[in-house]
Amino acid sequence: MLRTILIILTLLLGSTSAMAASLFNTEVVLDDTDTATEQAAKEAAFVDVLVRTSGQSTVGENPVVQKALPTVDQYITQLGYGDNDGQRTLQLGFDDGKIRTLLTQAQATYWGSPRPEVLFWLVADDANSRNVVWEQSGSPLINELKEEGERRGLPVLMPVGDFDDVIAVSIPDLWGGFAEPIAKASARYNPVGVAVVKVHNNRISWQLFPNTADMGNATPIEGRAAGAPEAAFATMVDEISDFYASRLAVNLGVADSASQALKVSGLDDAEDFFVVERTLKGLNSVAALRLESIDNGTATFRISLLASEDVFHNEMMTDRRLRRVEVLPEPVVAPAPAPTAPVMTESVDGVMIPVEAPMVVEPAAPVDTSIRYEWIG
């Protein structure tokens, strides 16, 4: 019995680990060997991974992500070349820690693993008949759907089409979206959700039962998409993935632990402040900016950087209205000899004995590690 449990746990953990790894790995087709083309392929793959890990189909439009695209190489941990149906491909692996940091800086969400498995019942309707598309049928629709699932990191299950499946549910049950027989037929696959997809010419319609445990009571989510199956499936999988991510993804914000203080002095009026703020927000090296205080013409910001501090300084120096203020280290002073504690006396049974008074230790002054600039515009 113990051996069986260990085997099951190993399989489950292996599956979870494989899913986690697949979130950060991708493969894209290279049109040619031109350097610009390879850079474009890296950026496209980068966005794919960010969409997959954030659970947000529009994360590529985020301004912080847009700033990070030209520096995609710093996020890549593995790079290789492959072949897919005669087309040369670029195989990439991305650093999960840096991806999470970037999503934090972009104030996006993070959708980890394990993820909900969704069972898809496909019914193809042609001019003559309606047929269920089984896993073992060899239909190109199967590969197209699974590829879209991999793109979004959504585990796709397909009914195998054996005797049990065939007798468990009928085509009218599926076409009509009758929850009870669909739930019974799906139970053997133990999915989190069930989708019934009707394919007709160049359009599809679908119903998603997001929670199989409540199929008989909850109203299914419905959707439609037009176009070739590849495009229509992409739209459907995006909507289903976005739905689950909206409920399961973790909201991220700018992490203060990874941010730094920036002080800009010499701000004589509000106009100076707003010019400086716009300048900082426009820098490619700055992911996020938050004002902490303004006091006597000095604004203190909390900044989160996409690049190194050196890159930030190089960008700042291109604006002649800003001058860096070097913070000189405090001079090292030799420690003074420890003061001798005054001796007090205490009488014990008429005998006077010396007693040392407790020492008072002054706390060390905090070290100012902020970045400093002066506005001379």
Secondary structure, 3 states (H helix, E strand, C coil): CHHHHHHHHHHHHHHHHHHHHHHCEEEEECCCCCHHHHHHHHHHHHHHHHHHHHCCCCHHHCHHHHHHHHHHHHHEEEEEEEEECCEEEEEEEECHHHHHHHHHHCCCEECCCCCCCEEEEEEEECCCCEEEECHHHCCHHHHHHHHHHHHHCCCEECCCCCHHHHHHCCHHHHHHCCHHHHHHHHHHHCCCEEEEEEEECCEEEEEEECCHHHCCCCCCEEEEEECCHHHHHHHHHHHHHHHHHHHHCEECCCCHHHCEEEEEECCCCHHHHHHHHHHHHCCCCEEEEEEEEEECCEEEEEEEECCCHHHHHHHHHCCCCEEECCCCCCCCCCCCCCCCCCEEEEEECCEEEEEECCCCCCCCCCCCCCEEEEECC
